[in-house]
Amino acid sequence: MSVAIIGGTGDEGFGLALRLARAGEDVVIGSRAEERGQAAAEKAADLLGLGSGAGTRGGIEGTSNEKAAAGSELVFVTVPFAGQAEIYRSIKDALRPDAVVCDTTTPLATAVGRPAWQVLTPWEGSAAEQAKAILSKNVRLVSGFHTISGHALQSLDRDLEGDVLLCGAEPEAKAAVGALVGRIPNLRWVDAGPLSMARVIERLTAGLVSVNRAYGITTA
Amino acid sequence: MSVAIIGGTGDEGFGLALRLARAGEDVVIGSRAEERGQAAAEKAADLLGLGSGAGTRGGIEGTSNEKAAAGSELVFVTVPFAGQAEIYRSIKDALRPDAVVCDTTTPLATAVGRPAWQVLTPWEGSAAEQAKAILSKNVRLVSGFHTISGHALQSLDRDLEGDVLLCGAEPEAKAAVGALVGRIPNLRWVDAGPLSMARVIERLTAGLVSVNRAYGITTA
């Protein structure tokens, strides 16, 4: 079964697609436009040298967000906060009833033209809880990956390091996402508690941006 | 001296332009595109019967947001929250050093595709304080008009009623905006305290939307 990455043409999603495909997973990149999803998949296959006979890597394909969501039991949603609600509405009916969805959204103030080291507070408390409010009740939602930058994920010549903090109501869903985390070298997953802890964890992204800014680095 | 309405092609701004021009003020409608500002001014003049010799009404013109801001000592900013920061950056250098700016923005969750009866909490606490963070320090900012709907403002056959709650640091600036409020029949202005009270007052818009929704009305 493949892993779907909704919004897989963005920095975080594309980086995640690269790392998971390199780890041997079959990955489907979703985009609003099927062609853009396909183009991203071709670029990713090229970067990973897929088809060159390396043999230890997974496949990577591209399609629309809806088709990607329909075809996977584990769906990452990696989109900017401004478009998050619209994307969830667009995939809601396509998602399998038993899907595990991992949301990586941070409600950065960039959604309304303000700096990336500031956040908005969504009505529900966090972007993940906003997603939960839109999705069908049976979908198992996990929030995570807020401290792993798209830049780092895409820098394939460097190992990642650190902990991936996962929040959510269902232990099995967190473990399913955690198993994928464990396939990426040097990454470890940590259970950070219920979905409402996303109110804390999501904001770490803005904190890291602020540290990067203070020190003129990209690797906080 | 004319009153400028930035974003005067939107519901709230256009309605305010109509009411102020009918009260005898000279109003300049600003829009991102000069032509759209002009078209809105022509529509407003038409609705008000200006030029027909009524004689008791002010003039109404349209132009770009920047030109409107540059030409007025009293500037209303009536734009959706999603574009508010960008609009303030675009007029910041055009504003007169001693301008009084009245912000009518509510940080409705519609900015990120969520319902109009929900709000986002901006980094600074309110949309008005976000505007303050962008503007030069000498600009005197007032927040107000959140309980007067664009629909009501545009319904010229009906009198408005109610209180216009104004927040801001400078009493003279509130009084200047209040004097304009007083020119609109049946409206009264109330000093609601410092600018940070916008954290309370702005949210009343979402509350009114929710009441309208519960009762199937538009006049809460």
Contacts between the chains, C-beta under 8 A, distances in Angstrom:
chain1	res1	chain2	res2	distance
A	81	B	112	6.0
A	82	B	82	7.4
A	82	B	111	7.6
A	82	B	112	5.5
A	82	B	113	7.7
A	83	B	112	8.0
A	83	B	113	7.1
A	84	B	112	6.8
A	84	B	113	7.5
A	85	B	112	5.8
A	85	B	113	3.6
A	85	B	114	5.3
A	86	B	113	4.6
A	89	B	113	7.7
A	107	B	112	8.0
A	107	B	120	8.0
A	109	B	122	7.4
A	109	B	123	5.3
A	111	B	82	7.6
A	111	B	111	7.1
A	111	B	112	5.7
A	112	B	81	6.0
A	112	B	82	5.5
A	112	B	83	8.0
A	112	B	84	6.8
A	112	B	85	5.8
A	112	B	107	8.0
A	112	B	111	5.7
A	112	B	120	7.7
A	112	B	122	7.4
A	112	B	130	8.0
A	113	B	82	7.8
A	113	B	83	7.1
A	113	B	84	7.5
A	113	B	85	3.6
A	113	B	86	4.6
A	113	B	89	7.7
A	114	B	85	5.3
A	114	B	122	7.6
A	114	B	123	6.3
A	114	B	130	6.8
A	118	B	123	3.8
A	119	B	123	6.5
A	120	B	107	8.0
A	120	B	112	7.7
A	120	B	120	4.6
A	120	B	121	6.5
A	120	B	122	6.3
A	120	B	123	7.0
A	121	B	120	6.5
A	121	B	121	3.6
A	122	B	109	7.4
A	122	B	112	7.5
A	122	B	114	7.7
A	122	B	120	6.3
A	123	B	109	5.3
A	123	B	114	6.3
A	123	B	118	3.8
A	123	B	119	6.5
A	123	B	120	7.0
A	130	B	114	6.8
